[in-house]
Amino acid sequence: MKGRRLGAVFAVCGAMALLGTVAEGKTPEVDGRSGSWHSAAQGSPSVDVCRKRVKDNPKDADAQNDLGWALRQHGDAAGAESALREATALNPALPQAHSNLSVVLLDKGNPAEAVLEAKKAVALDSKQAVYHSVLGNALSAQKELKPAIEEYKAALSLKPDYENAMFHLGEVFFADGQILEAKKQLSYALKLDPQDGRVLALLDKIMKAEKQ
């Protein structure tokens, strides 16, 4: 999320949100939470524009990547996966395509393969916070809590104001029984976005758990 995308290289189709693509320093701010899109299509490049780019340049991995992300943001998971797999096949060294594919695979309930794709993105470019956060999400879905914690920490070491990573780190700390650490991360997240309902809901859940 925040960073949202920090990642990299972004093809001309617009600025991609997520968890998976957009060049560092060019990340849009959304609803007070940088990189945390509140609706699927928000901040997404135009599907029609991306389709045209792919039609004009079917062997362009960046174009396929952008189309995949646009389709994901508009709710077409199957189309997104197809385009992103094509992007990774055309250019296996394109980290944002692996990261975006990881997100889509996680959307589709395939965390094991999502972990593999996210690890490829991190291996290709370990300096992008979003890739570590995406890997953390996939590991968390696999119940690999300790490794997930390390990935979120890595994301925050690269981008200290990555509010979305703070939330997920707090979430995983809570799942791992590290209550004080969870509350600490969530308090940091609230300072960046006092209106983040996810953080408020989790803090409420933690307080209720402590009273039991």
N, C-alpha and C positions, 0 to 999 in steps of 0.2 A: 502496500500500500503505500507508501510514500514516497515516498518516494517514489513513488511509483515509478517508476520506472526508470528508473533510473537507469536504466540500462542502457543502452546504447545506441546505437546506430540507427536511426530510424528512417525508414524510407519515407518517401515523400507523401505518403497517403495520410498524413495527419499525425497527430501526436498520440501515441498509444498509451493507454492507461496502464494498467497493471503491472501487475505483477509481472509484467513481462516486457515491456519495451519502451522506452522513451529515453532520449538522451539526458544524461545528468545535467542539471542546470537548466533544463527546459521542461521541467515537470510542472503541469498545471496544478493550481490550487482548487480544490473542490469542496464546497460546503464547509469550509473551515477545517477540513481534514485533508491535508495534502496527500494526493494519491489514493484516497479511500473513496472510491466511487459509490454513491448512494443508490444509483440505479444502473442497471446493466448497460444501457446504451449511452450513458453519460460519458462524454469525453471520447467517445469512439469515433474512429474515422468512418467515413461514408462507405457502406458496403458496395454501393454502385460504383463509386470512384475506384475502390480497391479491385473490384471485379474487372473493370476496364483495364487497369494496370496489368493484371494477371493475363487478361486476354491479349494485350499488346506485347507482353513479355512473359510468356509462360515458364521460362526457365530462370526467372529472376526470383531468387530465394527471399529477398526482402519483400517483394510484392506479395508472394505467397504468405509470408509471415504476417504482413499487415492485414491481408484478407482474412486469415485465420483468426486474428484477434478481433477484427470488426465483427465477424460472424459470431464469435463467442459472446461479445458484448451485446449482440442482438438476439441471443438465445438459441442460436443454431449450433449446438455442440457437435453434432455429427459433421457438419460442413467445416467447422473450425478445426476439428481433429484431422480431417482429410487434408486441408490446406497446410496445416502446420507440419504434418508428416511429410508432405511434399517439400516444404521449405527445408526441413532437416535433411531430406534426401539430396536436394540440390546443393546444399551447403552445410555439411555436418559441423562446420566450425562457426556457425551463427548462433551465439549463445542465447539471444533473446527468443529465437524460435524454440529451442529446447525448454526454456523457462515457460514460455506461453503454452507449449504443449503439456508441460507438467500441470499447469493450472487447469487446462481443459480435461486432462485425464483425472484429476482430482474431482472436478465437477461431475464427471461421469462415474465416480465410485471406483476408480482404479488407482489406489494410493501406491501400490507396489511399483507400477511402471512410472507413476508420477515422481517417485523418489529417484528413479534411475535417470529420468530426463532432467530433473532439477540438478542432480549431481553433475551431469554433463555441462550444464550452463555454468555452474560454479567452477568447474575444472577449466573451462574455457576463459572465464573472466571472473576472478575472485574478488575484484574490486568494486563490483556492483552490489549494493546493499539489497536490492530487490531480489536478486538471485538467491541470496542466503535466506531471505524471508520466505520465498517460495519453497525452498528446500525444507525450511523449518515447518511450513504448513503440511507438506507431504509426510515428513517424518512424524509429526504430531498425529496425523490421521492413521499412521501405522502403529501408534502407541509407543513410538520410540522417543520417549520424553526427554531423556538426557541429551541425546544428539540434537533434538529439536531446540532445546535451550541454547546449546552452543551455537547453532546457526542464527538464532535471533540475536544473540549477543554479538556475533560477528556482524550482522546487519547494522546493529546500533553503534558498533565501533566505527563503522564507515559513515553512518549517517545518524548522529545522536538525536536528531529531532524526528526520527521515523516513528510517528505515532502509531501506525498500524502494527509495526513490529513490537512496540511496547505493549500494546493490547494483547497480542498473541503470546508474547513472553509471559505476561501476567497470567494468561489463561493456562499455559503449560506449567508454570510454577504451581498454580493452584491444583492442577491435576496430579502433580508430583508431590503434593503435600507440603510444599514450601510456601506457607500462607503469608508470612511476613514479606518475603520477596515478591510474592504476587501482588500484595497491596502496594508495595513500593512502586512497582512498574506501572500499575494502574493509576496511581496518584500522579506519576509523571505524565502519563497519557492525558489525564484530565486537565493538566495545566496547559497542554497544547490544544485540546479541544474539549471544553467543559460540557459540550452538548452531545458528546459521543454516547449514544444510548447503549451500545454494546458494553462499554466500560462501566457505566452506571449500573447496568443490569448484573454484571459479574460481581461488582463490589457488593451489591445488595445480596447476591447469592452467597458470597463469602461471609458477610456479616450474619446471615441467617444460619449458616453452617457452624459458625463459632458459638452461637447461642445454644446449639443443641448439645 
